[in-house]
């Protein structure tokens, strides 16, 4: 503090009541000093969106991805996550992908958008509706945003062909998650008036899963229930378990791995491979359907590894 005062670096203001502030020079600051106002004519953004979508007016007043890219560059490091709670046409995702290519970053994005329906009665929605019809998707804003990300990634992949200066390990991909109810049936106890009514109640819950459940969607719910983030690596082990579909789930922030099989039956050769204990470490967990195991297989596997059944 004394050294800064001697060098004239501390500004005390006209009276002693002002909080002292430190004087810094522009050449001493890291990176760029962001301008107070960043502005670009929106017509250029609309033109680029028209070239990307092949139709004009899908979004009448789109934000400029280059402006958002400058904000991303100024406010994030190369490993951070950028979240947009009102994603719209997903300009922010476009900007993050561009900035990653610009500086070789590994930023990730999370776009949140309600499937807000497009109204045929509104003139400004007609182009967007025509676009959704053209690509065979439901008529809502979320679908337009997802399609934009797909097309931006396809364009960037095409640009990468033969360009040695572009990082070949560039992460060009994204996942889509939709909020839905649990795959597990909700137990609603009632007071059966007869033993037959009680039998009916239990028979309805012979399987804990709702009708029409899908393995990939259930796998996502299992990840969340087991404390694995949604960006966990999910690797199919087709060569290791040719008789069943088994996924290996890994995340660097979780100390163990998951091995998940949601087939209706666990093949004998799969059980034998699991019994050998070569693949799973002590803390790893194997998850499968209860109905997929014979009583004998259940006893053996429960003795050899951490087994959880649905």
C-alpha positions as CSV (number, residue, x, y, z in Angstrom):
1,X,0.0,0.0,0.0
2,X,2.8,2.4,0.9
3,X,4.6,1.6,-2.3
4,X,1.5,2.3,-4.3
5,X,1.0,5.6,-2.6
6,X,4.6,6.6,-3.3
7,X,4.1,5.8,-6.9
8,X,1.0,7.9,-7.2
9,X,-1.2,4.8,-7.7
10,X,-3.8,5.5,-5.1
11,X,-6.5,8.1,-5.7
12,X,-7.9,9.5,-2.4
13,X,-10.3,12.0,-3.9
14,X,-11.0,15.6,-2.9
15,X,-11.8,14.8,0.8
16,X,-10.9,12.1,3.3
17,X,-14.3,10.5,3.2
18,X,-13.9,9.0,-0.3
19,X,-12.9,5.3,-0.5
20,X,-9.4,5.1,-1.9
21,X,-9.2,3.5,-5.4
22,X,-6.2,2.0,-7.2
23,X,-5.0,3.5,-10.4
24,X,-4.2,1.0,-13.2
25,X,-3.0,1.7,-16.7
26,X,-4.5,0.1,-19.8
27,X,-1.4,-1.8,-20.8
28,X,-1.4,-3.5,-17.3
29,X,-4.9,-5.1,-17.7
30,X,-5.3,-8.6,-18.9
31,X,-7.0,-9.1,-22.3
32,X,-9.2,-6.4,-23.8
33,X,-11.3,-3.8,-22.1
34,X,-14.8,-4.4,-23.3
35,X,-16.6,-1.4,-24.9
36,X,-19.5,0.1,-23.1
37,X,-21.7,-0.5,-26.2
38,X,-21.4,-3.4,-28.7
39,X,-23.6,-2.8,-31.7
40,X,-23.9,-4.3,-35.2
41,X,-26.7,-3.7,-37.7
42,X,-29.1,-6.7,-37.4
43,X,-29.5,-6.9,-41.1
44,X,-26.2,-8.8,-41.5
45,X,-27.3,-11.3,-38.8
46,X,-30.6,-11.8,-40.6
47,X,-28.8,-12.4,-43.9
48,X,-26.5,-15.0,-42.4
49,X,-29.5,-16.8,-40.8
50,X,-31.2,-16.8,-44.2
51,X,-28.2,-18.5,-45.8
52,X,-28.1,-21.0,-42.9
53,X,-31.8,-21.9,-43.0
54,X,-32.4,-21.4,-46.7
55,X,-35.5,-19.3,-46.0
56,X,-35.9,-15.7,-44.9
57,X,-37.7,-14.4,-41.8
58,X,-37.6,-17.6,-39.6
59,X,-36.5,-15.2,-36.8
60,X,-37.5,-11.6,-37.9
61,X,-35.0,-9.9,-35.5
62,X,-32.2,-12.4,-34.6
63,X,-29.4,-11.4,-32.3
64,X,-26.0,-11.2,-34.0
65,X,-23.9,-14.2,-33.1
66,X,-20.7,-12.2,-33.6
67,X,-21.8,-9.7,-30.9
68,X,-22.6,-12.6,-28.5
69,X,-19.2,-14.2,-29.4
70,X,-17.4,-11.0,-28.3
71,X,-19.2,-11.1,-25.0
72,X,-18.3,-14.8,-24.6
73,X,-14.6,-14.0,-25.4
74,X,-14.5,-11.2,-22.9
75,X,-16.2,-12.9,-20.0
76,X,-15.2,-16.6,-20.1
77,X,-12.1,-18.7,-20.0
78,X,-11.6,-21.6,-22.5
79,X,-13.2,-24.2,-20.2
80,X,-16.3,-22.6,-18.9
81,X,-20.0,-23.3,-19.4
82,X,-22.3,-20.7,-21.0
83,X,-26.0,-21.0,-20.2
84,X,-28.9,-19.2,-21.9
85,X,-32.2,-19.6,-20.2
86,X,-34.1,-18.0,-23.1
87,X,-32.4,-19.6,-26.0
88,X,-34.7,-18.7,-28.8
89,X,-32.9,-19.5,-32.1
90,X,-29.8,-20.6,-30.1
91,X,-27.6,-17.6,-31.1
92,X,-25.6,-18.2,-27.9
93,X,-24.8,-21.8,-28.9
94,X,-23.7,-20.5,-32.3
95,X,-21.5,-17.9,-30.7
96,X,-19.8,-20.4,-28.3
97,X,-19.0,-22.8,-31.2
98,X,-17.5,-19.9,-33.1
99,X,-15.4,-18.7,-30.2
100,X,-14.1,-22.2,-29.5
101,X,-12.9,-22.4,-33.1
102,X,-11.4,-18.9,-32.8
103,X,-9.2,-19.7,-29.7
104,X,-9.2,-23.5,-29.5
105,X,-11.4,-23.4,-26.4
106,X,-13.5,-26.2,-24.9
107,X,-16.4,-24.1,-23.7
108,X,-19.7,-25.9,-23.4
109,X,-23.2,-24.5,-23.7
110,X,-26.6,-25.2,-22.1
111,X,-29.6,-23.8,-24.0
112,X,-33.0,-23.8,-22.2
113,X,-36.1,-23.1,-24.3
114,X,-39.8,-24.0,-23.8
115,X,-41.4,-25.6,-26.8
116,X,-43.3,-22.4,-27.4
117,X,-45.8,-23.1,-30.2
118,X,-45.9,-21.1,-33.4
119,X,-49.2,-19.4,-34.2
120,X,-50.4,-19.7,-37.8
121,X,-52.6,-16.6,-37.3
122,X,-49.5,-14.4,-36.7
123,X,-47.9,-13.1,-39.8
124,X,-44.4,-13.0,-38.2
125,X,-44.7,-16.8,-37.5
126,X,-45.5,-17.9,-41.1
127,X,-41.9,-18.3,-42.3
128,X,-41.0,-20.2,-39.1
129,X,-44.0,-22.6,-39.6
130,X,-43.0,-23.1,-43.2
131,X,-39.4,-24.0,-42.1
132,X,-40.7,-26.5,-39.5
133,X,-42.9,-28.1,-42.1
134,X,-39.9,-28.3,-44.5
135,X,-37.7,-30.1,-42.0
136,X,-40.5,-32.3,-40.7
137,X,-40.4,-31.0,-37.1
138,X,-43.1,-29.9,-34.6
139,X,-44.0,-26.2,-35.0
140,X,-42.3,-24.6,-32.0
141,X,-39.3,-22.4,-31.3
142,X,-37.2,-25.1,-29.5
143,X,-37.1,-27.1,-32.7
144,X,-35.8,-24.1,-34.7
145,X,-33.0,-23.6,-32.2
146,X,-32.0,-27.3,-32.3
147,X,-32.0,-27.2,-36.1
148,X,-29.8,-24.1,-36.1
149,X,-27.2,-25.9,-33.9
150,X,-27.2,-28.9,-36.2
151,X,-26.7,-26.7,-39.3
152,X,-23.9,-24.6,-37.7
153,X,-22.1,-27.8,-36.7
154,X,-22.5,-29.3,-40.2
155,X,-21.1,-26.1,-41.7
156,X,-18.2,-26.1,-39.3
157,X,-17.5,-29.8,-40.1
158,X,-17.4,-29.0,-43.8
159,X,-15.0,-26.1,-43.2
160,X,-12.7,-28.4,-41.3
161,X,-12.2,-30.7,-44.2
162,X,-8.6,-30.3,-45.3
163,X,-7.9,-27.4,-43.0
164,X,-4.8,-28.4,-41.1
165,X,-4.9,-25.3,-38.8
166,X,-8.3,-26.3,-37.4
167,X,-8.1,-28.6,-34.3
168,X,-9.2,-32.1,-35.4
169,X,-10.3,-32.9,-31.9
170,X,-12.7,-29.9,-31.9
171,X,-15.9,-30.8,-30.0
172,X,-18.8,-30.4,-32.4
173,X,-21.8,-32.2,-30.9
174,X,-24.7,-31.6,-28.5
175,X,-27.4,-33.6,-26.7
176,X,-31.1,-32.7,-26.3
177,X,-32.9,-33.4,-23.1
178,X,-36.6,-32.9,-22.5
179,X,-38.3,-32.6,-19.2
180,X,-40.7,-35.5,-18.6
181,X,-42.2,-37.6,-15.8
182,X,-40.3,-40.4,-14.2
183,X,-40.1,-43.9,-15.8
184,X,-40.9,-45.4,-12.4
185,X,-44.5,-45.9,-11.5
186,X,-45.8,-43.8,-8.7
187,X,-47.2,-46.0,-5.9
188,X,-50.7,-44.8,-4.9
189,X,-51.9,-46.9,-2.0
190,X,-55.6,-47.5,-1.7
191,X,-57.6,-49.5,0.8
192,X,-58.7,-52.7,-1.0
193,X,-62.1,-53.9,0.0
194,X,-61.4,-57.5,-1.0
195,X,-58.4,-59.8,-1.3
196,X,-59.0,-59.8,-5.1
197,X,-58.7,-56.0,-5.2
198,X,-55.3,-56.2,-3.3
199,X,-54.1,-58.8,-5.9
200,X,-55.0,-56.4,-8.7
201,X,-53.2,-53.6,-7.0
202,X,-50.0,-55.6,-6.7
203,X,-50.2,-57.1,-10.2
204,X,-50.3,-53.5,-11.6
205,X,-46.9,-53.0,-9.9
206,X,-45.3,-56.3,-10.9
207,X,-43.0,-54.1,-13.0
208,X,-41.9,-50.8,-11.4
209,X,-41.6,-49.1,-14.9
210,X,-44.3,-47.3,-16.8
211,X,-45.6,-48.8,-20.1
212,X,-43.7,-47.8,-23.2
213,X,-40.5,-46.9,-21.4
214,X,-37.4,-46.5,-23.6
215,X,-33.9,-47.8,-22.6
216,X,-32.0,-44.6,-23.7
217,X,-34.4,-42.4,-21.8
218,X,-34.4,-44.6,-18.7
219,X,-30.6,-44.7,-18.8
220,X,-30.6,-40.9,-18.5
221,X,-32.8,-41.1,-15.4
222,X,-30.6,-43.8,-13.9
223,X,-27.6,-41.4,-14.3
224,X,-29.4,-38.7,-12.4
225,X,-30.5,-41.1,-9.6
226,X,-27.0,-42.4,-9.2
227,X,-25.5,-38.9,-9.1
228,X,-23.8,-38.8,-12.5
229,X,-24.0,-35.5,-14.5
230,X,-25.8,-35.4,-17.8
231,X,-22.5,-34.9,-19.7
232,X,-21.1,-38.2,-18.5
233,X,-19.5,-40.4,-21.1
234,X,-21.7,-43.3,-22.1
235,X,-19.9,-46.0,-24.0
236,X,-21.6,-49.2,-25.4
237,X,-19.6,-52.4,-24.7
238,X,-20.7,-54.3,-27.8
239,X,-17.5,-56.2,-28.2
240,X,-17.2,-57.1,-24.5
241,X,-20.9,-58.2,-24.2
242,X,-22.1,-59.3,-27.7
243,X,-25.2,-61.0,-26.3
244,X,-26.5,-58.0,-24.5
245,X,-26.6,-54.2,-24.7
246,X,-24.4,-52.9,-21.9
247,X,-23.4,-49.3,-21.3
248,X,-20.3,-48.1,-19.4
249,X,-20.9,-44.7,-17.8
250,X,-17.9,-42.6,-16.7
251,X,-17.5,-39.1,-15.4
252,X,-14.2,-37.6,-14.1
253,X,-15.9,-36.0,-11.1
254,X,-17.4,-39.3,-9.9
255,X,-15.2,-41.8,-8.2
256,X,-16.7,-45.0,-9.7
257,X,-18.4,-46.1,-12.9
258,X,-21.8,-47.5,-13.8
259,X,-22.4,-50.6,-16.0
260,X,-26.0,-50.6,-17.1
261,X,-28.0,-53.3,-19.0
262,X,-31.7,-52.8,-19.6
263,X,-32.4,-55.9,-21.7
264,X,-35.3,-58.1,-20.7
265,X,-32.9,-61.1,-20.2
266,X,-29.3,-61.3,-19.2
267,X,-27.5,-63.9,-21.3
268,X,-25.6,-66.7,-19.6
269,X,-22.3,-65.6,-21.3
270,X,-22.9,-62.0,-20.0
271,X,-23.3,-63.3,-16.5
272,X,-20.2,-65.4,-16.8
273,X,-18.2,-62.4,-18.0
274,X,-19.4,-60.4,-15.0
275,X,-18.7,-63.2,-12.6
276,X,-15.1,-63.2,-13.8
277,X,-14.7,-59.8,-12.2
278,X,-12.2,-58.5,-14.8
279,X,-14.1,-55.4,-15.8
280,X,-15.6,-53.8,-12.7
281,X,-13.6,-52.4,-9.9
282,X,-14.7,-52.7,-6.3
283,X,-16.6,-49.4,-6.3
284,X,-18.3,-49.8,-9.7
285,X,-22.0,-50.6,-9.9
286,X,-23.8,-53.0,-12.2
287,X,-27.5,-52.1,-12.8
288,X,-30.1,-54.3,-14.6
289,X,-33.7,-55.3,-14.6
290,X,-34.7,-57.6,-11.7
291,X,-36.7,-59.7,-14.1
292,X,-33.6,-60.2,-16.4
293,X,-31.8,-62.3,-13.8
294,X,-32.5,-65.8,-12.6
295,X,-32.4,-66.4,-8.9
296,X,-29.1,-68.2,-9.3
297,X,-27.5,-65.4,-11.3
298,X,-28.7,-62.8,-8.9
299,X,-27.1,-64.6,-5.9
300,X,-23.8,-65.1,-7.8
301,X,-23.5,-61.6,-9.1
302,X,-24.5,-60.0,-5.8
303,X,-21.6,-62.0,-4.2
304,X,-19.1,-60.8,-6.9
305,X,-19.9,-57.2,-7.5
306,X,-22.1,-54.2,-6.4
307,X,-25.4,-55.2,-8.0
308,X,-28.5,-53.0,-8.2
309,X,-31.7,-54.2,-9.8
310,X,-34.8,-52.4,-11.1
